[in-house]
Structures are given as structure tokens and as C-alpha cells.
Amino acid sequence: MAKDKKKTWHRPRHKVINTLLRWILTPVSRIRYGVRVEKRRQDETQYLIMMNHQTPFDQFFVSMALPKQMVYYVGTEDLFSNGFISNVIRFAINPIPFKKSTSDFRAVKDCIRVAREGYSILLSPEGNRTYSGVTEHIKPSIATLARALKLPIAIFRIEGGFGVEPRWADIPRHGRMKAGISRVIQPEEYLAMSEEELFELIAKELYVDDRDHGERYTHAKAAEYLERVMYVCPHCGFAHFRSDGDTVRCLDCGMKARYLPDLTFESLEGDFPYRTVKQWYDAQNEFVCSRTAEELGTDVLYEDTVRFFEVILYKRKRRLSPAASLRLCADRIECAFGGSVTAMPFDEVKTVSVLGRNKLNIYTDNQIFQVKGDKRFN
């Protein structure tokens, strides 16, 4: 008997389900985000689509912009490690899995496979939603992938998403945002460039700073859950914060600030020196990077109660404890439960990745651990 042909990535049902999702989520997106999407109704060009990442709905904005296309998006491995739910997602739209902890050659091969079948590919070179309103770090390897695929690169810019729904928030604000293809870079243009030049062009085209748009985003709980991302006080150093409505305060020294509709801070109590989330975010990164383990000492810096899992990659998550004690020290992360301690020294941790709002993946040489905190987990 002749061997069966290799299965294709695309299935006819993907297009049908994608269309149904677009019909359902287009009005939801407009109501939730007030988004204006620039549509290219007749565009059937096969693209490598690169977008900046601001909201949980970003991939649906792309579908709204290109209604004629079946676009396969690259998703992190967490999407594929949820048992039955992951199987449903694979069946419905079959995203391309990407492992954050390494240079994932399997993901590159899958992208090439999808491209050869004639379909567009969507990815976010940042790999994460912005915390500060400014496009996050982009790995230079994105230029290598683009040159391998040799597809026109469609730059999909999303503006205002940080204002409408910051990553650290649960509730969308009232305001406006827009999304659409801002530029197409043709293969004959970028193949004449070096990889470094192409990378710089991609980073420049994807750069968005929501502070520059002059829009206003209003909500009574505008500052709610800022403590998910902020942990350094300009007066106390490492500290604990608490948000309430449109204000956030340091529980250690009492410093208090209000988050305003124009995405700036107003100092209320104590001297709050930062004008924007970006300034605060950069200052705390600089604070951490300037400290050595010796300076930080041997004390536990932070401790939280979390749900603790081992990730069985591309399959499921095995719960190790529903209430483990997670401790951050100067040179390691510890998770204590059931009378034992799982220690993860930083020199043995390959990478750490924040997922969504309150999940953290910790990658070691042989295992992937995931912790899930409460709503105020930093």
C-alpha cells in the first residue's frame, strides 16, 4: 500500500471557525475596547504579520483587518499545556506552538510549513504584552525567521491598547484605540539588507508609545492592581503596594499617587517622582540591575502563597500544591509545600516568563514550573 500523504497544517474547518469567531468577536471588540480597525477587505496577500502586543484581543484585531485570510498565529507553550482546552484550540484553529525558554527550531519549521501551504502567519516579536505602554524588548532572531520565510512583512500597529486595558488591570477603561497594517516590507527590499538592518527596521516600525497619543482613558478604578507590576518604592527600595480605585500607595512609607486619565501620575502624599508608568518601570528595573546578591543579603525579599504546578509540556499541568509558599531570595526562588522545599537557584534557571496577569513560568534544565498567585500577586 502507498504511504499516506503527510497531513497538512490547514484544515477546512479552521477557516469556518475563524470566520465564526470573527463575526462574534468583532462587536465584542468594538464594545469592550472602542477599537477602530483599518480593514483590507480584498487583501489576499500571504504575509508574515508582526504586531506589537497590548491587549488579550490583539490577534482578533488582525482577523478583523484581513477578513479574506486564514491567518495562523504563533502562541506560547502555555496555550498548549491545558489538557482538554488545548485540544479544543488545536482542533479549532491550530496555532503554531512556540517554546519561550529556548530558540525553538520546531516553531521555525512549523512556520515554514504553514508558509509553504500558502497561509499567512501572525506573531508578536515582543513575546509579551507591554507593561509600560511602550513596545517591549524584541529578539534580533526575528529577522532570521523573516528572511527564512521570504514573505512580505506586514507591520500591524496597535495604538491605545495600553490606555484602554493595561496588562496589570482587569477592567477596560473608556477610551479609543486603533489597529491596522501600517507598512508592508517586501522581500526584495529586506533581502537586500543585513539581518541587523532588518531587525532595526522591524523594531522601529513596531515601536509604539501610548503616552504620545494625547488620548484620555477614564475609569473609577484606573490604578487597580498596579501592584502586580510595581515593587520598588523611590523611598523604600523593595516595598509592598496597594491600589484602591484610581490611587496606589506604598504600604511601607505611605507614599501615595493618583493615576490620571492622561496616563500620568499625580502625587498625593510623600514625594512621588515619576510622571508615567514607563518612568517608574524603568527606575525599578535599574534599581534591581544595580544590586548584587551580596548587597541584597540572605533574607527573603518577598513571600507569597501560590498554587504550584509542574508543566508537562504540550500536554497538561500537574498540580504540586494548592497553597505553596513562594519565596524570592537574592540568588534563588524557593517553593515550600508538604514539608519540603523546591529550590531553584538563578544559575540553574534558564529563563523566567510572566504569563497573563498573575502566572509565572520558571524554566530549569529538566523541568518547567508554574506558579499562580492571587489577584494582587506581583
C-alpha positions as CSV (number, residue, x, y, z in Angstrom):
1,M,0.0,0.0,0.0
2,A,1.1,3.5,-0.7
3,K,2.1,5.6,2.3
4,D,-0.4,8.2,3.4
5,K,0.4,11.7,2.4
6,K,1.8,13.9,5.2
7,K,-1.1,15.8,6.9
8,T,-1.3,19.4,6.1
9,W,-1.4,22.1,8.8
10,H,-4.5,23.6,7.4
11,R,-7.9,22.0,7.7
12,P,-11.1,23.4,6.0
13,R,-12.7,23.7,9.4
14,H,-10.1,26.3,10.5
15,K,-11.4,28.8,8.0
16,V,-15.0,28.2,9.0
17,I,-14.3,28.5,12.8
18,N,-12.1,31.6,12.2
19,T,-14.9,33.3,10.3
20,L,-17.5,32.4,13.0
21,L,-15.1,33.8,15.7
22,R,-14.6,37.0,13.8
23,W,-18.4,37.5,13.5
24,I,-18.8,37.0,17.2
25,L,-15.7,38.9,18.4
26,T,-15.9,41.9,16.1
27,P,-18.8,43.5,18.0
28,V,-17.4,42.4,21.3
29,S,-14.1,44.1,20.5
30,R,-15.7,47.3,19.5
31,I,-17.8,47.4,22.7
32,R,-15.0,46.4,25.0
33,Y,-12.2,48.4,23.5
34,G,-13.7,51.1,21.4
35,V,-11.3,49.9,18.7
36,R,-11.2,51.2,15.2
37,V,-9.6,48.6,12.8
38,E,-8.5,49.6,9.4
39,K,-9.8,46.8,7.1
40,R,-8.2,45.5,3.9
41,R,-11.3,43.6,2.7
42,Q,-10.0,42.4,-0.6
43,D,-6.4,41.7,0.5
44,E,-5.5,38.0,0.0
45,T,-1.7,38.5,0.0
46,Q,0.2,36.0,2.0
47,Y,2.0,37.8,4.8
48,L,4.3,37.3,7.8
49,I,2.3,39.6,10.1
50,M,4.2,41.2,13.0
51,M,2.2,43.1,15.6
52,N,3.0,44.9,18.8
53,H,1.2,43.4,21.8
54,Q,-1.1,45.4,24.0
55,T,-4.4,43.6,24.8
56,P,-5.7,40.0,25.0
57,F,-7.7,40.5,21.9
58,D,-4.9,41.6,19.6
59,Q,-5.0,38.6,17.3
60,F,-8.7,39.2,16.7
61,F,-7.9,42.7,15.5
62,V,-5.8,41.1,12.8
63,S,-8.6,38.8,11.8
64,M,-10.9,41.9,11.6
65,A,-8.4,43.7,9.4
66,L,-7.9,40.8,6.9
67,P,-11.3,39.1,6.6
68,K,-10.4,37.3,3.4
69,Q,-7.5,35.5,5.0
70,M,-6.9,32.4,7.2
71,V,-4.1,33.6,9.5
72,Y,-2.2,31.1,11.8
73,Y,-0.8,32.8,14.9
74,V,2.2,31.7,17.0
75,G,1.2,31.0,20.6
76,T,3.3,30.3,23.6
77,E,3.5,26.7,25.0
78,D,1.2,27.6,27.9
79,L,-1.7,27.7,25.4
80,F,-0.9,24.1,24.6
81,S,-0.4,22.7,28.1
82,N,-4.0,22.8,29.4
83,G,-5.3,19.3,28.6
84,F,-8.8,19.3,27.0
85,I,-8.9,23.0,26.4
86,S,-5.7,22.9,24.5
87,N,-7.0,20.0,22.4
88,V,-10.1,22.1,21.5
89,I,-7.9,25.0,20.5
90,R,-5.7,22.8,18.3
91,F,-8.8,21.3,16.6
92,A,-10.5,24.7,16.1
93,I,-7.6,26.9,14.8
94,N,-4.4,25.0,15.3
95,P,-2.0,27.8,16.4
96,I,1.8,27.4,15.9
97,P,3.3,26.4,19.3
98,F,6.4,28.3,20.5
99,K,8.5,27.5,23.5
100,K,9.7,30.6,25.2
101,S,12.6,29.2,27.0
102,T,14.8,28.4,24.0
103,S,15.5,29.2,20.4
104,D,12.6,27.0,19.2
105,F,13.6,25.4,15.9
106,R,10.4,23.3,15.9
107,A,8.4,26.6,15.8
108,V,10.6,27.8,12.9
109,K,9.9,24.6,11.0
110,D,6.2,24.8,11.6
111,C,6.2,28.4,10.3
112,I,8.0,27.3,7.1
113,R,5.4,24.5,6.7
114,V,2.5,26.9,7.1
115,A,4.1,29.3,4.7
116,R,4.6,26.6,2.1
117,E,0.9,25.7,2.3
118,G,0.1,29.3,1.3
119,Y,-1.2,30.8,4.6
120,S,-0.3,33.9,6.5
121,I,1.5,33.8,9.9
122,L,0.9,36.1,12.8
123,L,3.4,36.7,15.6
124,S,4.3,39.2,18.2
125,P,8.1,39.7,18.2
126,E,7.9,41.1,21.8
127,G,6.5,37.8,23.0
128,N,4.7,39.6,25.9
129,R,2.1,42.3,26.3
130,T,3.6,45.7,27.3
131,Y,3.6,46.6,31.0
132,S,4.6,50.2,30.4
133,G,2.7,51.4,27.3
134,V,5.9,51.2,25.2
135,T,6.8,48.3,22.9
136,E,8.9,45.7,24.9
137,H,12.2,44.0,24.0
138,I,12.3,42.3,20.6
139,K,14.8,39.4,20.0
140,P,17.0,40.0,16.9
141,S,16.3,36.4,15.8
142,I,13.0,37.7,14.4
143,A,15.0,39.0,11.4
144,T,16.4,35.5,10.8
145,L,12.9,34.0,10.7
146,A,11.6,36.6,8.3
147,R,14.5,36.0,5.9
148,A,13.9,32.3,6.0
149,L,10.2,32.6,5.1
150,K,10.7,35.3,2.4
151,L,7.1,36.5,2.8
152,P,6.0,40.2,2.6
153,I,6.2,41.5,6.2
154,A,3.0,43.3,7.3
155,I,3.6,45.6,10.3
156,F,0.4,45.6,12.3
157,R,0.4,48.5,14.8
158,I,-1.9,48.7,17.7
159,E,-2.2,52.0,19.5
160,G,-4.2,52.9,22.6
161,G,-4.5,49.4,23.9
162,F,-2.3,50.1,27.0
163,G,-4.6,53.1,27.7
164,V,-7.8,51.0,27.4
165,E,-6.6,47.9,29.2
166,P,-3.2,47.9,30.8
167,R,-1.7,44.5,31.3
168,W,-1.9,44.9,35.1
169,A,-5.6,45.7,35.0
170,D,-8.8,43.7,34.9
171,I,-11.2,46.3,33.8
172,P,-11.1,48.2,30.4
173,R,-11.2,51.9,30.6
174,H,-13.4,54.2,28.5
175,G,-11.3,55.5,25.6
176,R,-10.3,54.9,22.0
177,M,-7.7,52.7,20.3
178,K,-6.9,51.8,16.7
179,A,-5.2,49.0,14.8
180,G,-4.2,48.2,11.3
181,I,-1.4,47.4,8.9
182,S,0.9,50.5,8.8
183,R,3.5,49.2,6.4
184,V,4.4,46.3,4.2
185,I,8.1,45.4,3.7
186,Q,8.5,43.4,0.5
187,P,11.1,40.6,0.3
188,E,13.1,42.4,-2.5
189,E,13.5,45.3,0.0
190,Y,14.6,43.4,3.1
191,L,16.6,40.6,1.5
192,A,19.0,43.3,0.3
193,M,19.5,44.3,4.0
194,S,21.7,42.7,6.6
195,E,19.9,40.9,9.4
196,E,20.9,43.7,11.8
197,E,19.4,46.3,9.4
198,L,16.2,44.3,9.1
199,F,15.9,43.9,12.8
200,E,16.3,47.6,13.4
201,L,13.7,48.4,10.8
202,I,11.2,45.9,12.3
203,A,11.8,47.3,15.9
204,K,11.4,50.9,14.6
205,E,8.1,50.1,12.8
206,L,6.7,48.2,15.7
207,Y,7.6,50.9,18.3
208,V,4.5,52.4,20.0
209,D,4.4,54.7,23.0
210,D,0.9,55.2,24.2
211,R,1.9,58.3,26.1
212,D,2.4,60.2,22.9
213,H,-1.2,60.0,21.6
214,G,-2.9,62.6,23.8
215,E,-6.0,60.4,24.4
216,R,-7.8,60.1,27.7
217,Y,-8.8,56.8,29.3
218,T,-11.3,57.1,32.2
219,H,-12.4,54.7,34.9
220,A,-13.0,54.9,38.6
221,K,-10.6,52.0,39.2
222,A,-7.9,53.3,36.9
223,A,-5.0,52.3,39.2
224,E,-6.4,48.9,40.3
225,Y,-3.8,46.2,40.5
226,L,-0.8,48.3,39.7
227,E,0.9,46.3,42.5
228,R,1.0,43.4,40.1
229,V,3.9,45.1,38.3
230,M,5.4,47.6,40.8
231,Y,7.6,46.5,43.6
232,V,10.2,49.3,44.1
233,C,9.4,52.4,46.0
234,P,11.6,55.5,45.3
235,H,12.0,56.0,49.1
236,C,11.9,52.4,50.5
237,G,13.5,50.3,47.7
238,F,11.9,46.9,47.7
239,A,8.4,47.5,49.0
240,H,4.7,46.4,49.0
241,F,2.0,48.5,47.3
242,R,-1.8,48.5,47.5
243,S,-4.1,50.0,44.9
244,D,-7.6,51.4,45.6
245,G,-9.7,53.0,42.8
246,D,-7.5,55.4,41.0
247,T,-4.8,55.6,43.7
248,V,-1.8,53.4,44.6
249,R,0.2,53.7,47.9
250,C,3.3,52.2,49.4
251,L,2.4,50.2,52.5
252,D,5.9,50.7,53.9
253,C,6.2,54.5,53.9
254,G,2.7,55.8,53.0
255,M,3.7,57.5,49.7
256,K,0.5,57.8,47.6
257,A,-0.2,58.8,44.0
258,R,-3.3,59.1,41.7
259,Y,-3.3,57.6,38.2
260,L,-4.9,60.1,35.8
261,P,-6.9,59.7,32.5
262,D,-3.9,61.1,30.5
263,L,-1.8,58.1,31.7
264,T,0.2,60.3,34.2
265,F,0.6,60.3,38.0
266,E,-0.3,63.0,40.4
267,S,1.5,62.9,43.8
268,L,-0.9,62.9,46.8
269,E,1.2,62.0,49.8
270,G,5.0,62.0,50.0
271,D,7.2,62.9,47.1
272,F,6.3,60.7,44.1
273,P,8.9,61.5,41.4
274,Y,7.6,59.5,38.4
275,R,5.3,61.1,35.8
276,T,4.4,57.9,34.0
277,V,4.3,54.1,34.4
278,K,7.2,53.9,32.0
279,Q,9.4,56.1,34.2
280,W,8.5,54.0,37.3
281,Y,9.0,50.7,35.4
282,D,12.4,51.8,34.1
283,A,13.5,53.1,37.5
284,Q,12.7,49.8,39.3
285,N,14.5,47.8,36.5
286,E,17.5,50.0,37.0
287,F,17.3,49.6,40.8
288,V,17.2,45.8,40.6
289,C,20.0,45.5,38.0
290,S,22.3,47.7,40.0
291,R,22.2,45.5,43.1
292,T,24.4,42.5,43.7
293,A,23.4,39.3,45.6
294,E,25.8,40.3,48.3
295,E,24.1,43.7,48.7
296,L,20.7,42.1,48.9
297,G,21.8,39.7,51.6
298,T,20.4,36.4,52.6
299,D,16.9,37.4,53.8
300,V,13.7,36.5,51.9
301,L,12.8,39.6,49.8
302,Y,9.2,38.6,49.1
303,E,6.9,35.7,50.1
304,D,3.5,34.8,48.6
305,T,1.1,31.9,48.8
306,V,0.6,30.4,45.4
307,R,-0.7,27.4,43.5
308,F,2.3,25.4,42.3
309,F,2.3,23.3,39.2
310,E,4.7,21.3,37.0
311,V,4.1,21.9,33.3
312,I,4.0,18.7,31.2
313,L,4.9,20.5,28.0
314,Y,2.2,20.5,25.3
315,K,0.0,18.2,27.4
316,R,-1.1,19.4,30.8
317,K,-0.2,20.8,34.2
318,R,0.3,18.6,37.3
319,R,-0.7,20.4,40.5
320,L,2.0,20.0,43.1
321,S,0.3,22.2,45.8
322,P,-2.8,24.4,46.1
323,A,-1.1,26.6,48.7
324,A,2.7,26.6,48.4
325,S,4.9,29.3,49.9
326,L,6.8,31.0,47.2
327,R,9.9,32.9,48.3
328,L,12.2,35.3,46.4
329,C,15.7,35.5,47.6
330,A,18.8,37.3,46.2
331,D,20.1,34.2,44.5
332,R,17.2,31.8,44.1
333,I,13.5,31.1,44.1
334,E,12.1,28.7,46.6
335,C,8.7,26.9,46.8
336,A,7.8,25.2,50.0
337,F,4.9,22.8,50.5
338,G,4.2,19.5,52.2
339,G,7.3,19.7,54.4
340,S,9.7,20.0,51.5
341,V,11.3,22.9,49.6
342,T,11.9,23.1,45.9
343,A,14.9,25.4,45.4
344,M,15.6,27.0,42.0
345,P,19.0,28.8,42.1
346,F,19.3,31.5,39.5
347,D,22.4,30.0,38.0
348,E,20.3,26.9,37.2
349,V,17.2,28.7,35.9
350,K,17.2,29.1,32.1
351,T,14.6,31.8,32.0
352,V,11.5,33.1,33.8
353,S,8.4,34.2,31.9
354,V,5.3,36.1,33.0
355,L,2.1,34.8,31.5
356,G,-1.1,36.8,31.6
357,R,-1.6,38.8,34.7
358,N,-0.6,36.6,37.7
359,K,1.2,33.5,36.3
360,L,4.9,32.8,36.3
361,N,6.7,30.1,34.4
362,I,10.2,29.1,35.7
363,Y,12.3,27.0,33.3
364,T,15.1,24.8,34.6
365,D,17.2,22.4,32.5
366,N,14.8,19.5,33.0
367,Q,11.5,20.9,34.2
368,I,9.0,23.8,33.8
369,F,7.3,25.0,37.0
370,Q,4.3,27.4,37.0
371,V,3.1,29.4,39.9
372,K,-0.3,31.2,40.1
373,G,-0.9,33.9,42.6
374,D,-4.0,35.7,43.8
375,K,-5.3,38.9,42.1
376,R,-2.6,41.1,43.7
377,F,0.3,38.7,43.0
378,N,3.3,40.6,41.7
